[in-house]
Amino acid sequence: MVPPRPISDEKADDGYGRRALRTLIPYLWPGRTVEGWKEMRVRVVVALVLLVCAKVAIVYVPMLYKLAVDALTVEPGQALIAVPIGILIAYGGVRVLSVAFGELRDAVFAKVAHRAIRTVALRTFRHLHALALRFHLDRQTGGLSRAIERGTKGIEFLLSFMLFNIIPTLVEIVMVCGILWVLFNIWFALVTFVTVVSYVVYSAVVTEWRLKYRRQMNKSDEEANTKAIDSLLNYETVKYFNNEDHEASRYDSALRRYERASVKSKTSLSLLNIGQGFIIATGLTLVMYMAGVGVSNKTMTVGDFVLVNAYLLQLYQPLNFLGFVYREIKQSLVDMERMFTLLRIGREVEDKKDARDLDVTDGVVRFENVDFRYEERRTILHDVSFEVPAGHMVALVGPSGAGKSTISRILFRFYDVEKGRVTIDGQDIRDVTQGSVRRAIGIVPQDTVLFNDTIRYNIAYGRPGATPEEIEQAAKLAQLHEFIASLPDGYETMVGERGLKLSGGEKQRVAIARTILKQPKILLFDEATSALDTNTEREIQRSLREVSVDRTTLVIAHRLSTVIDADEILVLDHGRIVERGKHQELLEHAGIYAEMWRKQQESARALELVEPEDLSAIVEPEGQESAA
């Protein structure tokens, strides 16, 4: 399945915004199946009521201001009878209420907003883990993490500004224009309305033009972030090849593009602000002129003059942020849609609606006439059939690219087969849940990547909740306990990013320990001892044989010495099983396996001549000599 075309940074039409808003609404007004839906809906309603109360209070403030000014205005020769204490107290009280209603609204709605953000982020995170391996092989982690980060921030910004800034401001504009029309005449309302509309249209047009620079900034930022993360994750490789300057140059090229776009964005902002200031000043001057004429003609009071001025200043204050808010809302909608697009990517491997858990009894694994390809033009596996009986060990060997690791990925249901089927105890793994299949299988991969946490955490990852005693027992079986005990912090030692503080052999033993701790019915060893020295390999092979007793074991190996005691050895070449049998039988057959064995024996003898103390050859219990 090919993922849908991602949203372009160069084009984000309004359809994306509408679609993002439609996707967001269920999180703000949750359905009855969602836990706590009643509370969330009540909070939304209360927040809207408080929003209306706050807006009414804000609109009424200038009216009280007008009354106070008129009460304090006296004709020449007249004395001020009394200070309008009541009006001034009411003025101060309403101002406090307008702030209080707004803060209460934010406090009530905060749980709804952050619950929506948490729910969307968690759903996206779960969905990404549910997508097939093919998706993750094609993605860049740095850009993906930024898409999620920007998406969640976009939701927060949209809720904060659009719901409680833009919409209330539009309501306030309508209310103010109506009041000016009723109290004075239509011209006051018309000039105010035209000024506001001109301001909005100008801001929208210029901001839309400026958005291309913001998109360039985001694109360059994602590229820089991806390059930085990729470089830091491959720190050792950078050092091996002395390519610090090369990495810095790649990072700086992305930063340069970000810098250029950022400078253009900032300078164009000045043009936006100047135009906005001109429109506001023009409208304010016209309205104040009409009010001044009214005062001089005795048709308006000084309080009316102050009222008009207060209303306009009160309207223009939130409009000052319109360009910024419009741009950010547009960008937030694009960022949200990019994140929601991830949620719409279909799962290539998905459980059937009636899928049940795998019922593991004996742990018999069977591949039946399996065909598989990663892409249309190249088939990886051709008519592969074999069986791993309960309690037996079957080995897969062959040259690189023969399809050995593909078989392990299919067994774990990272991919589903195109033809044939894979069964465990007679159950097609496509008919059961993925989780139950993976719970039944334990793997020790060739390339072990650890979490940046303690050794204890990484071992316990095989079975979260295991007791300290069980963790230590698993470490002992993996020949790791003594090493851990020698560390100053013991099991609480941090392993570093991807386990870089440990050697290859130590990381491999942690992987073996957590697989032992998992206690699966089926074991899969993918070059499990490839990173170990000869002595450690002997010890771990002995431990693995002990762990494998009464368990179905599938071994993927390049080093033939590790599988000569397997119950059956399958030789893969170009995706086909070309030979099968026991070690001795395959040697007598004098085919591909025998040739591989001969070459490895010759390599071992050459190594023995150079460094006899570091032999790769080992002697198995049967007394046969083998080579690494």
HELIX and SHEET records of a PDB file:
HELIX    1   1 ASP A   14  LEU A   28  1                                  15    
HELIX    2   2 TRP A   37  LEU A   72  1                                  36    
HELIX    3   3 ILE A   85  ALA A  130  1                                  46    
HELIX    4   4 LEU A  133  ASP A  138  1                                   6    
HELIX    5   5 THR A  141  PHE A  157  1                                  17    
HELIX    6   6 LEU A  158  ILE A  166  3                                   9    
HELIX    7   7 ILE A  167  LEU A  183  1                                  17    
HELIX    8   8 ILE A  186  LEU A  233  1                                  48    
HELIX    9   9 TYR A  235  TYR A  240  1                                   6    
HELIX   10  10 GLU A  244  SER A  296  1                                  53    
HELIX   11  11 VAL A  302  LEU A  319  1                                  18    
HELIX   12  12 LEU A  322  ARG A  344  1                                  23    
HELIX   13  13 LYS A  404  LEU A  411  1                                   8    
HELIX   14  14 GLN A  434  ALA A  440  1                                   7    
HELIX   15  15 ILE A  455  ALA A  460  1                                   6    
HELIX   16  16 PRO A  468  LEU A  477  1                                  10    
HELIX   17  17 HIS A  481  ALA A  485  1                                   5    
HELIX   18  18 GLY A  490  GLU A  492  5                                   3    
HELIX   19  19 GLU A  497  GLY A  499  5                                   3    
HELIX   20  20 GLY A  504  LYS A  518  1                                  15    
HELIX   21  21 THR A  534  SER A  548  1                                  15    
HELIX   22  22 LEU A  560  THR A  562  5                                   3    
HELIX   23  23 HIS A  583  HIS A  589  1                                   7    
HELIX   24  24 ILE A  592  VAL A  610  1                                  19    
HELIX   25  25 PRO A  612  ASP A  614  5                                   3    
SHEET    1   A 4 ARG A 378  VAL A 388  0                                        
SHEET    2   A 4 VAL A 365  GLU A 375 -1                                        
SHEET    3   A 4 LYS A 419  ILE A 424 -1                                        
SHEET    4   A 4 GLN A 427  ASP A 428 -1                                        
SHEET    1   B 6 ILE A 441  VAL A 444  0                                        
SHEET    2   B 6 ILE A 522  ASP A 526  1                                        
SHEET    3   B 6 THR A 552  ILE A 556  1                                        
SHEET    4   B 6 MET A 393  VAL A 397  1                                        
SHEET    5   B 6 GLU A 568  ASP A 573  1                                        
SHEET    6   B 6 ARG A 576  GLY A 581 -1                                        
SHEET    1   C 2 ILE A 618  VAL A 619  0                                        
SHEET    2   C 2 GLU A 625  SER A 626 -1                                        
END                                                                             
